[in-house]
């Protein structure tokens, strides 16, 4: 396989133009940490942007950072953490789940668009992407957005790039919003709730005036015993419902007390503070109970987004039909489902139940032979699919970029 390492945006333009001329599709990678998500691509040429790894500018007082797309996420998080800042959407680190080195890049973070527990309050990756420089499938550089939050001129094209999995353009540089880290965090724990009761507790908490920034539920499971950040708290794999409050210390403590009173009908909530709380939420964000090296490491993992009120019923049905293991996040609106190995990864049950409540499901982890036989990404309704195809064709008419990654059978 030809690997073409580029040094700058001009190189990217040249590589894409050559690919168009030769009708040779390209696989776009940073360090390739998410290559196993999606369908196998029809290409033997790789465009490697990992050398585009500079921090172009960082203005902590303005809460913005501009980075080249190949900048390692870990390094960037360390840089902004030193200024007591963070990406508020809590990007998911897929390395534990996929069993890959933790070498994800900023471009991959945006292209995947996977947001963590604070998504319910802070929005997703696309909401924090202010601007981008990229090269389209025409081989032309373009710029979208800017360096200020209120930059609304024409179409906000950079929002399309978030979650596009590299099928619209090759990002070369992005500008992102950063936010101050909270001074304190407090997490309330409720133990032993069934899924439906937990769903009600999370709904009550999120509907309260106490500004909850995380609401998750881990059903009873023996597989979590050794999970970092969770094992010590969850005891013998008991069900755990967790609710996070962040802010200045006095405020977080006061709101935690008020929320505990509100949740009294569901049981007596205990409190986890700061470091232990952060470790717990990192484990939920990165789906550590289903890590590749753990008890569920050989099981396919689905990521299901649905209306939060439908979460518990959907999850309960899935467990009954598949024998799977679940984690609920986003107050029930996000379900991570590890299912026992099967050639179709239980796709008919997952898709059927998810479609019935108007949700969508993505197969995040599965062997390549499984990903060849079922749709990894949610099949779209015909009207939406036609619109998506028109958008894609307006960026990349010859399907040069990541051909076949999103749609099974499109790899020709």
C-alpha positions, 0 to 999 in steps of 0.5 A: 500500500502506498503511503503518502506523507504530506508536509503542508496543505499544498502537498495535500492539494497535489496528492488529491489532484494526482488521485483524481487524475489517476482515479485512485481513491485515498484513505485519509489517516492521522495515526490511524487509531480509528481505522477499524471503525467503518467499512473496509475502504476500496483503496491501496493509497493512504494520505497521511497527515500526521506530519501536520502536527503544529499548534498554530496559535493558542490564545487562552484569554480568548478561549480559542486554539488553532491546530493543524489536523495531525496534532496529537489529541493527548498533547493538545489536552496537556497544553490546554490543561496547563492553562486550566482549560478543556474541550467542553464536549469531552472527546471520547478516547476510543483507544481502550475500546478498539485496543489501539495505541492512544495516538488520536489526532485533532482531525480524527477527533473532529471527523469522528465527532464522538462527544462524551458525557457533557454533550447533554449540556455543552453540545457536540464537537461540531458546536465547538468547531469555529473554523477549518482549512481543508482540501476538497475532493476537487483538490482545492483548498478552502476555508470555512468559519473563522476565529470568533464565536459569532462568525455567521456569514453564509453557510457554516460549512465547518459543521458538516466536517464534524462527524463526516469521517473524512468523506468530504475533505481533508482537514489541514487546520482547525480552530476550536473553542476551549473552556475553563475547567470547573473548580470542583466536581461532585458526583451523586451515586445511587445504587441498585436501581433498575434501568427504568427507575434510573431513567426516571432519576436521571430525567428528574435530575436533568429537569431540575434547576441544579445544572447537571453536567453528566447523567449515566447509569451502569446496570448490574454487571459482573464484568466491571469488577476490575474497571479503572475508576469504576470497580472500587465504587461499584462494589460487586458489580451492583447497578450504579446511577451517577449524576455530576455537578460542576462549578465553583466549589461552594456552588457544586456542593450546595447543588449536590445537597439540593439534588440529593433531596430531590432524588430521595425517592430513588434512594440515599445518594452518596457523594464522590468528589473531584479526582475520584469523580473525574476518574469515574466519568473518564471511565464512562466517557471512554467505555472502559467496562467494554475495553478491548483488554477486558472481560467484554473485549471480544464482544462487538460494541454498538453506540445507540443514540435515542430519545432519552425517555426511550432509553431504558425500555430500548436497553431492557429489550436489547438485553433480553434479546441479545444477552448483551451488557449496557452502559447508559449515558446522556440521561438515557439518550446514549446507550453503549451495548456490548453484545455476544459475538455473532456473525451479524453482531445482532444487527436485526435486533439492534436496528429494529429496536432502535428504529422503532424509537426513532434512534440510530445505531453505529457499530463501533467495534467488530471484526472486519468480516462482520463489518463486511456483511452488515451496515456499520452506520445507520442506513438513512431514509431515501430522502435523507440519503439523497440529500447526503449524497448531493452534499458529498458530491458537492465536496468530492464528485469522484468519491476520492476521499475515504471511498466506501467507509460509510456505506457498505457496497460503496467501495467500487 
